[in-house]
Amino acid sequence: MKMKKILYIEDDLEIGKWVKEELEQRGYTVTWLLSGDGAEMEVRRHDLVILDVMLPGLDGFTVGQRLKKEFPKTPVIMLSARTAVDDKLQGLQFADDYLTKPFYPDELAARMDILLRRYASHSSNTVTLRHICINLSENTIRDERTGEEVILTGKQHQILMYFLRHPNQILMKEQIYEAVWGEPFIEGDKTLLVHIRHLREKLELNPGSPEIVETIRGLGYRVKQ
């Protein structure tokens, strides 16, 4: 079973150390941040976010809203000593759960387990590549930032599916071409290069500096999952 990775954002050193140790004893891998700085870079590598409301700089509500907007498929649990109904309602506008302090570690772990199972069941037929969500059962591709569907040509779609069947592997251009076009690759042929460029224009935030379809210099391409 894959160890679940938790992003925990809490500025109270005593509480943070306690929660981190409790979760690690339960088999989670925990990255602990003292503020929301850098959270957007970290969250893409984690399965769930635990976020305190009272943070230095940007408060937890602001940080949480930004994370949820950018990564809607990642569950978020808010932690707070605030017990007012208005605070809970504000948190639950974007977060998946809201837990008031003090709390028992068993309760936090139980709520985490519920959310991880819920999101896993929803995403079993989906693949997320940064901001791009691919629904394999519906054969659709969506940009999570805008909610808009990304329309690929037949060959672009075949290339992307070939990458998804070989996640994290460096694929040589000859491999890709012969798998998609069904004929031998001729050295110097730019057909695949052109299709990769157009695919990046539809998927990447910055096609000139791709983060989804990576170029591995001298070898080929790779798509990380």
Secondary structure, DSSP 8 states (H G I E B T S, - for coil): ----EEEEE---HHHHHHHHHHHHHTT-EEEEESSSTTHHHHHTT-SEEEEES--SSS-HHHHHHHHHHH-TTS-EEEEES---HHHHHHHHTT-SEEEESS--HHHHHHHHHHHHHHHHHHHTTEEEETTEEEETTTTEEEETTT--B----HHHHHHHHHHHHSTT--EEHHHHHHHHH-S---TT--HHHHHHHHHHHHH-SSTTS-SSEEEETTTEEEE--
